[in-house]
Each structure stands twice: as structure tokens, then as C-alpha cells.
Amino acid sequence: MVLFNAATKELTAKIVYYGPGLCGKTTNLQHIYDTLPQDGRGKMLSLATQTDRTLFFDFLPIELGTIRGMKTRIQLYTVPGQVFYDATRKLVLRGADAVVFVADSQAPALESNKESFQNLIANLKEQGVELERIPHVIQWNKRDTPNALPVAALEQEINLFGVPTFEACAMRGEGVKETLSGVARLVLKHLAEKYGGGVVEEPALLAPPRIQRPPDHTEPLEVEELSAGELLEEIEEIPAEAEAAHGAVQPHMPHSSVVEVPVVLDRSLFSGDAPVEIKLKLYLK
């Protein structure tokens, strides 16, 4: 359930890390929290039980972009993995905008992974939510263990909806950021489709710089029309260097006089390296 804060121009999305006990949910959040800048994260809260902990903190990832000018703040939660804490899992799962299912890649944990995934589907269904209809990803954790199952086998047994998956070793921080980035972008896309007309505004700092090209020399130059009096004033202000090179300009000229005015244009307006000099002949009658 997205929360809108008009004062700070932020919307808050809730992402829950779900999975069996000791699969690495807490390790994921601890690594994310430790690597975030202090000024962009909230305080980590912990609800400890005898065998597991529920963690919570929020942060503001500036690289995600905005929806209708509103930044997206992310709340991250873990849930207890043990079966006898199912009531707590339901409570934490309530109002989730996305889910990261953390699976233990070790062969002995396969059944626990499957049971936990089915438990996730059932708990969401009790709240009137279908898992396949909300953003979610799967992380294959503990890929460094010697008895880790092949990813293809895990995909077949657990990834029932064909969502994005990420290999990880949370203890070493490998794959943790990639998993979070994957689910966060799914959330932003989902929210943009729901509230922003499908448009995600890229951050200005990350948007590709605009290339400033010189104007095409084939385009006509703008010409300013001057009256006779204004024209004489312009001629009198020609620099002394130009007067020395092209002859002094007489302030009072007979009718039908011709004056050559040197004009040096910026080379960026034309092709080639040399500056282009243009002489304007002014006919006064």
C-alpha cells in the first residue's frame, strides 16, 4: 500500500524480504543498510525473537527517478522464517508493494524453500492479493556452498511465475545490490503505471547530457533592420583597429556613398577551421 507525503513530495513503497528460516533475509538487509549513505537512510528497527529477527528500515534511492515529480522512498522489511511465527509474517506482509523471496540454494533446503513460497502465496491470498499480480523477484542465495543446487533445478521447483531471479552470496555482499535494484525498478514501473500514467521521470543527474550543436550554416542568419540614423551610429562605433585596416570612416558622408563594414563571425557558425570575414556594403542615398 503506497503512502503519499505531499509535504516532502515523496511516495513510500514497502518491499518485504520473505523466505525460510536462516536463508539470508537478515543478512541481505544488514548489507544494504551498511552500504547506504547515512544521510539517505532511516534508523534500523529490530524485533528479535528466540531464533529469528524482523528488521525494518527505509531509505531514499535517488537513482530510481520520480513519478509526477514525487520521489520514491523504499521501506525494507524481513519476516521471521519459522512456521510458528506465521502470524508475524502475515502482519509484516500486509500492505506490501513488492516481495523478494530469498531461497537457500543448498540441496537440503529445497523443501523448506518450496513450503515457504507456498506459504507466501497463501498469506497474500488471505489479504486478497495474488502474488503473480504484484512485483516480486527471487534471490538464489548461498551460491558459494558446495551442495548448492543448479539454478535450473531451483527455477523449475520454485519460480512458478517466471519472475526475474538473482544469484547471490549475501554473506559476501554478492548479488545483494542487484536483487534490490531489480525489485525496486519493478516497483517503480508498477507505481508509474498505476499512478503516473506509465511515465517515470529520470533523475536530472543521471539523464544523458544534451549535446549542444552549432547551428547549421545553411540556415539563414537573422537580420536586424536599422533606420538611417541608427545605422550611422553603428558605423561610428567601429573599433579603431577596423578603421586602421580599412580606412577611417567619415562621420559625414555625401549621398550615394559606399562604406565597407568588416564583420568577423564565430567559426562555429560555418564549416572549416578558418574564421570567415564578411564585408557589408552600405549604400546611403
N, C-alpha and C positions, 0 to 999 in steps of 0.2 A: 504494500500500500504506500504509494508515493506521498510524501509530505511536502507542502509548498510553504516557503517562508518569503513573503512579499517584502519584508524589511531588508533582508540580506540578498534578495534575488537568487535564492537557491531552492532547488528541489532535492529531496533526500530519498535515495533508493536503498533498500535493505537486501543484502546478499547473505545467505546462510550457508555455511560450510557443514555438510552433512556426511555421515559415514559411520562405519562400525567403530567400536572402541579401539583406541591406540593405532588408528590408521594414519594419523598425521595431521588431523584438523588443527589442533592447537599449535603444532609446530609451524604450519603454514601461516597462521595469524601472527605468531610471535616474530617470524622472519619479516613479514610485511611491515609490522609495527616498528621493528628495529631499523629498517631501511628507509622509512619515511622521514622527511624533514620535520623537525619538532613543531615548526610554526604552522604546519598544514594538517596536523592530526589531533584528534581528541585524546582524552585520557582513557587508557585501557582499564576496563572493569572486568573483574573475575568473580564468578560464582563457583566456588570449589565444592566438590563432593568427595566422598572417600576414595573414589577410583578415577574420577574424571573432572574436567573443569569446563565451564561455559564462559567463553570470553566474548567481550564486545568492545569495539571502539569505532570511531568514524574518522573520515579524512576527506580531503577535497582534492581530487586528482585534476589538476588544471589542464592536462593534456587531452582530456576527453571532449572538450568543446562545450557548447551551450545549446539549450533549446529555448527558442524565443527570448534570448538574452539571459536566461537563467542558468547558473552553473549547477552541476550535479554533484552533490555530496554523497559519499558512499558510506553506509553503515555495514560493518562486517560482524557476523556472529558465528560462533561454533555451538554445537549441541552435544550433550553427553551421548556417548556411543552405546552404553549398556542398555539392554532391553528394559530393565526395571526403572529407567529414567524416561520412559516413553512420554509421560505427562509433561515433563520439562521440555522434551523435544517438540511436542505439539505447540507448547506455548511460545517457544523461540521461533518456530517456523511460521507462526501466524503473521500475516501481512508481508511475507517475503516477496520481493520483486524478482529474485533470481536465486538459483541454488548452484553450489559447487559440490558435487558428490566426490568425496575423496575415497578411493579404493586402495586397499592394501594389495600390492602385486604378488605377494607370496602365495604359493600354491595352497598351503593350509588355510588361508583366509578367504578362499573363494566362496564358500558357503555363507560366511559372515557377510561378505560383500553383497551377495545376492539377497539375503534376508534384509539387510539394511536398505537396499534400494527398493525392495517391495514395501518396506515399512514407510519409506519416504512417499511413495505413490499413495499408500493408504491414508497417511496422515494429512496429505494435501487434499485428498478426495473428501475427507471429513469436513474440511473447510470450504468445500465447493470449488476446489481448484484442481485442474488437470495438469500433471507435470509436463506433458508434451506441449502445453499451451503457454508455458512461461519459460523465459530464458534459463537454460541450465547447461553446464558443461561437466565433464568427468575428468578427474585427475588420476592417472595411474601412478601412485606413489610407491616409494621403496623399490625403484627400478634397479638399484645397485645391489640388491640382495641376491645371493647365489641361486635361490629357489624361486625367483620371480617367473611368473607365467608369461608366455609370449603375449604381446599386445593383441594379436589377432584373436587369441582364445578369450581374453578379457572382453574384447569388443563384442564377441558373439554371445557371451553369457550375461553381460551387464548392460551394455549400451543399447537398450531396447528401442530408442527413438532416433538413433543415428546422429547424436549431437557431437559438437567438437570435443576432442579429448586431448590431454596433455600428459606427457611423461614427466616424472619428477622424482627428485630425491630431496624432500623437504628439509632433512637434517643438514644438508649442504647448501640449501637455498636454490637448488637447481629446479627449474620449471615452475617455481612459485610465482614469480612475477608474470610469466607467460600465461599461467592459468588465470590470474586475477585480471590481466589485461583482456583476455579473451571473453570472460564473463561480463566485465564492465562494458565493453563495447556492444555486446549483445543487449545489455540493459539499456544503454543509451539509444540504440536503434529502436528497441521496443517502445521506450518512452516517447521518442520522437514521432513514431507512427501513431501513438495513442493521443499525444497532447500537442505535438508541434507540427502536424501536417507532414511528418516524414522528413523534416529538414533538420539536420544537425549543423550548427554553425561552428566552423573550425576556429580554434584559438588564433588570435592575431599573431602571436609569437611563433606559431608553427605553420601558419599559412605561407605558401610559396611567395617569395617576393615578386612584385610586379616589375617587369623589365621595361625600363624607360627607353624607348627607341626614338632617335631623331626623326622629325617629320620628313616625309617623302619629298624629295626635291622637285618632284613633278607636280606637287600641289601648288596652286597659285598663292603668292605671298599677299598678305593683307596690305592694302594701300590706304594711307590716310590722306584725305583731301584737305588742302590748306588754302586759305584765301591769299591774295597777293601780299597783304600786309604781314601775315604770319609767315609766309614764305621768305620775305626779306629778313625777318627776324631770325629765322633758322639759318640763313646764309651768313649773317653777321656773326653767328656763334661758332663758325667752323674753327677748329683749333689752329694755332699758329703754324704747326708742322705742316698741315694741309695747305696753308697759304704759301709757305715757302716752296713746297713741292710743285704746286700747280698755279702759282701766281696769286698775288694779292687780289682779294675781292673788293671791288669798289662798292661802297655803300650806296652811291647814287649812280645809276646806270641809265644810259639812253634807252628809249624804247626799242624794241626788237633786238635787245642784247641777248647773248647766249652765255650761260655760266655752266661750267662743268663742276659738279659736286662729287668728290670721291666718297664712296661708301664701301667699307670693308665688312663683309658678312661673316658670321661664325662658320667655320668649316664643317660643323656637324649638319648644316643645312644642305650640304652638297656632297656628292661622291668625290673621292680623291683626297689627297693629303694637303695640297696647297690651298691657302685661302684664296677666295675669289673676290676680285675687285670689280665693282660696277660703278660706272660713271653715269650720273643722271644729268641729262641736258635740259636745262630750264629755259624755256622761251618766254620772254616777257614782252608784252606789247602794250 
